[in-house]
Amino acid sequence: MYRDGETGGGGRARQAPEGERLLWRWATDWRLGLTGLSNGILQLMHPGLGAGVAEHSNFFDEPWDRITRSIGPIVASIRDEDTARAIRDIHKEIKGVDHKGRRYHALEPGTFWWAHVTIYRAIEQAGRRFSPGGMTDAERDAMYLAGMDWYRRYGVSDRGLPRTRKAYTKRFRQICVEELEMTPAAERAVDMALHGRVEGLLALPRWLANPLELGSTPAARLTSIGGIPAAVRDRFGIPWSATDALQYRALLVAARETSRFVPQQVARLPMRRHAGRSRIPAGAGAR
């Protein structure tokens, strides 16, 4: 595998494969924030993940700070195996018994895959929704295969996992309809999305950050709830009105249209290399 601009043995620059290029392009776009929150809620609806976050994390004490600390290493792991393995190692001791008496372990392949694939889904959603020309089926297929290569960098078993985008889509829907639960962690996250406000997200003086965070709270609510599949909202009675749907669609259109006027290098999140455990903040990889 060669990264953008990396040289091969002959000294000539080689480009990353198309799927990885697309994965990296949308993982580092600022609009990932408009798709990531809803997928975070889907993570917490998984019994094992919800229990792990509730028992081994301070997520609900500092949710926004935890998000900003986690996203850098997770995105860096797309291309850096050392970072991916360090994230995996952080999860070795995340295990226990959930509120229904079921045992869980963060590194159980199905559990870890759900944590991974919900992040992947947020990235693919960003590409589909905000690319002015959309994404072709071939691009989405290539991007999913790159997402599986990314998963394998963690060193967690991929046995039995979907090998194609079509199989992934089928399995994802099945989990949403049959296996997700309104775990205590998910219930708290939904309540925060509906009634809370953005806090501590911006590294600015409070007098400046407060009005910006207050102004972004309605958008956070729309994207958190609107990005949840309708079947899941209906299953758990999460409120979502026709007015909400119109506002959500308008927000997505506005975010897509800004790409016509903002240079790509400006729209991308600043990414630094994270190599190995020493550069990962404590708990950064906890889902």
Contacts in CASP RR format, 6 or more apart in sequence:
PFRMAT RR
TARGET T0000
AUTHOR 0000-0000-0000
METHOD contacts of the structure
MODEL  1
MYRDGETGGGGRARQAPEGERLLWRWATDWRLGLTGLSNGILQLMHPGLG
AGVAEHSNFFDEPWDRITRSIGPIVASIRDEDTARAIRDIHKEIKGVDHK
GRRYHALEPGTFWWAHVTIYRAIEQAGRRFSPGGMTDAERDAMYLAGMDW
YRRYGVSDRGLPRTRKAYTKRFRQICVEELEMTPAAERAVDMALHGRVEG
LLALPRWLANPLELGSTPAARLTSIGGIPAAVRDRFGIPWSATDALQYRA
LLVAARETSRFVPQQVARLPMRRHAGRSRIPAGAGAR
1 16 0 8 1.000
1 17 0 8 1.000
1 20 0 8 1.000
1 149 0 8 1.000
2 8 0 8 1.000
2 14 0 8 1.000
2 15 0 8 1.000
2 16 0 8 1.000
3 16 0 8 1.000
3 20 0 8 1.000
3 79 0 8 1.000
4 15 0 8 1.000
4 16 0 8 1.000
4 21 0 8 1.000
4 24 0 8 1.000
5 13 0 8 1.000
5 14 0 8 1.000
5 15 0 8 1.000
6 13 0 8 1.000
6 14 0 8 1.000
6 16 0 8 1.000
7 13 0 8 1.000
7 14 0 8 1.000
8 14 0 8 1.000
15 21 0 8 1.000
16 24 0 8 1.000
17 142 0 8 1.000
17 146 0 8 1.000
18 139 0 8 1.000
18 142 0 8 1.000
19 139 0 8 1.000
19 142 0 8 1.000
19 143 0 8 1.000
19 145 0 8 1.000
19 146 0 8 1.000
20 78 0 8 1.000
20 79 0 8 1.000
20 146 0 8 1.000
20 149 0 8 1.000
22 127 0 8 1.000
22 135 0 8 1.000
22 139 0 8 1.000
22 142 0 8 1.000
22 143 0 8 1.000
22 146 0 8 1.000
23 78 0 8 1.000
23 120 0 8 1.000
23 123 0 8 1.000
23 143 0 8 1.000
23 146 0 8 1.000
23 147 0 8 1.000
23 150 0 8 1.000
24 78 0 8 1.000
24 79 0 8 1.000
25 264 0 8 1.000
25 268 0 8 1.000
26 32 0 8 1.000
26 123 0 8 1.000
26 124 0 8 1.000
26 126 0 8 1.000
26 127 0 8 1.000
26 130 0 8 1.000
27 75 0 8 1.000
27 78 0 8 1.000
27 123 0 8 1.000
28 75 0 8 1.000
28 268 0 8 1.000
28 269 0 8 1.000
28 271 0 8 1.000
29 126 0 8 1.000
29 127 0 8 1.000
29 130 0 8 1.000
29 267 0 8 1.000
29 268 0 8 1.000
29 269 0 8 1.000
30 267 0 8 1.000
30 268 0 8 1.000
30 269 0 8 1.000
31 126 0 8 1.000
31 129 0 8 1.000
31 130 0 8 1.000
31 255 0 8 1.000
31 267 0 8 1.000
32 71 0 8 1.000
32 122 0 8 1.000
32 123 0 8 1.000
32 126 0 8 1.000
32 269 0 8 1.000
33 122 0 8 1.000
33 126 0 8 1.000
33 223 0 8 1.000
34 126 0 8 1.000
34 129 0 8 1.000
34 130 0 8 1.000
34 219 0 8 1.000
34 223 0 8 1.000
34 251 0 8 1.000
34 252 0 8 1.000
34 255 0 8 1.000
35 121 0 8 1.000
35 122 0 8 1.000
35 123 0 8 1.000
35 125 0 8 1.000
35 126 0 8 1.000
35 129 0 8 1.000
35 223 0 8 1.000
35 227 0 8 1.000
36 119 0 8 1.000
36 122 0 8 1.000
36 125 0 8 1.000
36 223 0 8 1.000
37 193 0 8 1.000
37 220 0 8 1.000
37 223 0 8 1.000
37 224 0 8 1.000
38 122 0 8 1.000
38 223 0 8 1.000
38 224 0 8 1.000
38 225 0 8 1.000
38 226 0 8 1.000
38 227 0 8 1.000
38 228 0 8 1.000
39 118 0 8 1.000
39 119 0 8 1.000
39 121 0 8 1.000
39 122 0 8 1.000
39 125 0 8 1.000
39 227 0 8 1.000
40 118 0 8 1.000
40 122 0 8 1.000
40 189 0 8 1.000
41 186 0 8 1.000
41 189 0 8 1.000
41 190 0 8 1.000
41 193 0 8 1.000
41 224 0 8 1.000
41 228 0 8 1.000
42 118 0 8 1.000
42 121 0 8 1.000
42 176 0 8 1.000
42 180 0 8 1.000
42 228 0 8 1.000
42 232 0 8 1.000
43 49 0 8 1.000
43 50 0 8 1.000
43 53 0 8 1.000
43 114 0 8 1.000
43 115 0 8 1.000
43 118 0 8 1.000
43 287 0 8 1.000
44 50 0 8 1.000
44 53 0 8 1.000
44 183 0 8 1.000
44 185 0 8 1.000
44 186 0 8 1.000
44 189 0 8 1.000
45 180 0 8 1.000
45 181 0 8 1.000
45 182 0 8 1.000
45 183 0 8 1.000
45 186 0 8 1.000
45 232 0 8 1.000
46 111 0 8 1.000
46 114 0 8 1.000
46 115 0 8 1.000
46 175 0 8 1.000
46 179 0 8 1.000
46 180 0 8 1.000
46 181 0 8 1.000
46 183 0 8 1.000
47 98 0 8 1.000
47 100 0 8 1.000
47 102 0 8 1.000
47 104 0 8 1.000
47 181 0 8 1.000
47 183 0 8 1.000
48 98 0 8 1.000
48 102 0 8 1.000
48 104 0 8 1.000
48 106 0 8 1.000
48 108 0 8 1.000
48 111 0 8 1.000
48 183 0 8 1.000
49 106 0 8 1.000
49 111 0 8 1.000
49 114 0 8 1.000
49 115 0 8 1.000
49 185 0 8 1.000
49 287 0 8 1.000
50 98 0 8 1.000
50 183 0 8 1.000
50 184 0 8 1.000
50 185 0 8 1.000
50 186 0 8 1.000
51 96 0 8 1.000
51 97 0 8 1.000
51 98 0 8 1.000
51 99 0 8 1.000
51 102 0 8 1.000
51 104 0 8 1.000
51 183 0 8 1.000
51 185 0 8 1.000
52 94 0 8 1.000
52 96 0 8 1.000
52 104 0 8 1.000
52 106 0 8 1.000
52 185 0 8 1.000
52 286 0 8 1.000
53 59 0 8 1.000
53 185 0 8 1.000
53 286 0 8 1.000
53 287 0 8 1.000
54 183 0 8 1.000
54 184 0 8 1.000
54 185 0 8 1.000
55 96 0 8 1.000
56 93 0 8 1.000
56 94 0 8 1.000
56 286 0 8 1.000
57 66 0 8 1.000
57 283 0 8 1.000
57 286 0 8 1.000
58 66 0 8 1.000
59 66 0 8 1.000
59 185 0 8 1.000
59 286 0 8 1.000
60 185 0 8 1.000
60 188 0 8 1.000
60 192 0 8 1.000
63 192 0 8 1.000
64 198 0 8 1.000
64 199 0 8 1.000
64 200 0 8 1.000
64 201 0 8 1.000
65 200 0 8 1.000
65 201 0 8 1.000
66 283 0 8 1.000
66 286 0 8 1.000
67 201 0 8 1.000
68 201 0 8 1.000
69 281 0 8 1.000
69 283 0 8 1.000
69 284 0 8 1.000
70 281 0 8 1.000
70 283 0 8 1.000
70 284 0 8 1.000
70 285 0 8 1.000
70 286 0 8 1.000
71 269 0 8 1.000
72 271 0 8 1.000
72 272 0 8 1.000
72 274 0 8 1.000
72 284 0 8 1.000
73 83 0 8 1.000
73 86 0 8 1.000
73 87 0 8 1.000
73 274 0 8 1.000
73 279 0 8 1.000
73 280 0 8 1.000
73 281 0 8 1.000
73 284 0 8 1.000
73 285 0 8 1.000
74 87 0 8 1.000
74 119 0 8 1.000
74 284 0 8 1.000
74 285 0 8 1.000
75 269 0 8 1.000
75 271 0 8 1.000
76 83 0 8 1.000
76 271 0 8 1.000
76 272 0 8 1.000
76 273 0 8 1.000
76 274 0 8 1.000
77 83 0 8 1.000
77 84 0 8 1.000
77 87 0 8 1.000
77 150 0 8 1.000
77 153 0 8 1.000
77 154 0 8 1.000
77 274 0 8 1.000
78 147 0 8 1.000
78 150 0 8 1.000
80 153 0 8 1.000
80 273 0 8 1.000
80 274 0 8 1.000
80 275 0 8 1.000
80 276 0 8 1.000
81 153 0 8 1.000
82 275 0 8 1.000
82 276 0 8 1.000
83 274 0 8 1.000
83 275 0 8 1.000
83 276 0 8 1.000
83 279 0 8 1.000
83 280 0 8 1.000
84 150 0 8 1.000
84 153 0 8 1.000
84 154 0 8 1.000
84 155 0 8 1.000
85 153 0 8 1.000
85 154 0 8 1.000
85 155 0 8 1.000
85 276 0 8 1.000
86 276 0 8 1.000
86 277 0 8 1.000
86 280 0 8 1.000
87 154 0 8 1.000
87 280 0 8 1.000
87 284 0 8 1.000
87 285 0 8 1.000
88 107 0 8 1.000
88 112 0 8 1.000
88 154 0 8 1.000
88 155 0 8 1.000
88 156 0 8 1.000
89 277 0 8 1.000
90 277 0 8 1.000
90 280 0 8 1.000
90 283 0 8 1.000
90 284 0 8 1.000
90 285 0 8 1.000
90 286 0 8 1.000
91 106 0 8 1.000
91 107 0 8 1.000
91 112 0 8 1.000
91 285 0 8 1.000
91 286 0 8 1.000
91 287 0 8 1.000
92 106 0 8 1.000
92 107 0 8 1.000
94 105 0 8 1.000
94 106 0 8 1.000
94 107 0 8 1.000
94 286 0 8 1.000
95 103 0 8 1.000
95 104 0 8 1.000
95 105 0 8 1.000
95 106 0 8 1.000
96 103 0 8 1.000
96 104 0 8 1.000
96 105 0 8 1.000
97 103 0 8 1.000
97 104 0 8 1.000
98 104 0 8 1.000
98 183 0 8 1.000
99 183 0 8 1.000
99 184 0 8 1.000
104 111 0 8 1.000
105 111 0 8 1.000
106 112 0 8 1.000
106 115 0 8 1.000
106 286 0 8 1.000
106 287 0 8 1.000
107 156 0 8 1.000
109 156 0 8 1.000
109 157 0 8 1.000
109 158 0 8 1.000
109 159 0 8 1.000
109 160 0 8 1.000
109 161 0 8 1.000
110 161 0 8 1.000
112 154 0 8 1.000
112 156 0 8 1.000
113 151 0 8 1.000
113 156 0 8 1.000
113 158 0 8 1.000
113 161 0 8 1.000
114 175 0 8 1.000
115 287 0 8 1.000
116 150 0 8 1.000
116 151 0 8 1.000
116 154 0 8 1.000
117 151 0 8 1.000
117 168 0 8 1.000
117 172 0 8 1.000
120 144 0 8 1.000
120 147 0 8 1.000
120 150 0 8 1.000
121 172 0 8 1.000
123 143 0 8 1.000
124 135 0 8 1.000
124 140 0 8 1.000
124 143 0 8 1.000
124 144 0 8 1.000
125 227 0 8 1.000
127 134 0 8 1.000
127 135 0 8 1.000
128 134 0 8 1.000
128 135 0 8 1.000
128 140 0 8 1.000
129 252 0 8 1.000
129 255 0 8 1.000
129 256 0 8 1.000
130 252 0 8 1.000
130 255 0 8 1.000
130 256 0 8 1.000
130 259 0 8 1.000
131 256 0 8 1.000
131 259 0 8 1.000
132 256 0 8 1.000
132 259 0 8 1.000
132 260 0 8 1.000
135 143 0 8 1.000
140 165 0 8 1.000
141 164 0 8 1.000
141 165 0 8 1.000
144 164 0 8 1.000
144 165 0 8 1.000
144 168 0 8 1.000
145 165 0 8 1.000
148 158 0 8 1.000
148 161 0 8 1.000
148 163 0 8 1.000
151 158 0 8 1.000
151 161 0 8 1.000
152 158 0 8 1.000
162 168 0 8 1.000
162 170 0 8 1.000
162 171 0 8 1.000
173 229 0 8 1.000
173 231 0 8 1.000
176 229 0 8 1.000
176 231 0 8 1.000
176 232 0 8 1.000
177 231 0 8 1.000
177 235 0 8 1.000
180 232 0 8 1.000
180 235 0 8 1.000
182 190 0 8 1.000
182 236 0 8 1.000
190 225 0 8 1.000
190 236 0 8 1.000
190 238 0 8 1.000
193 220 0 8 1.000
193 221 0 8 1.000
193 224 0 8 1.000
193 225 0 8 1.000
194 221 0 8 1.000
194 225 0 8 1.000
194 239 0 8 1.000
196 217 0 8 1.000
197 213 0 8 1.000
197 214 0 8 1.000
197 217 0 8 1.000
198 213 0 8 1.000
198 214 0 8 1.000
198 215 0 8 1.000
198 216 0 8 1.000
198 217 0 8 1.000
198 220 0 8 1.000
199 213 0 8 1.000
200 209 0 8 1.000
200 213 0 8 1.000
201 209 0 8 1.000
201 213 0 8 1.000
201 216 0 8 1.000
202 208 0 8 1.000
202 209 0 8 1.000
202 212 0 8 1.000
202 213 0 8 1.000
204 212 0 8 1.000
219 251 0 8 1.000
222 244 0 8 1.000
222 247 0 8 1.000
222 248 0 8 1.000
222 251 0 8 1.000
223 248 0 8 1.000
223 251 0 8 1.000
225 233 0 8 1.000
225 238 0 8 1.000
225 239 0 8 1.000
225 240 0 8 1.000
225 244 0 8 1.000
226 233 0 8 1.000
226 240 0 8 1.000
226 244 0 8 1.000
226 245 0 8 1.000
226 248 0 8 1.000
227 248 0 8 1.000
228 238 0 8 1.000
230 240 0 8 1.000
232 238 0 8 1.000
233 240 0 8 1.000
258 267 0 8 1.000
259 267 0 8 1.000
274 280 0 8 1.000
END
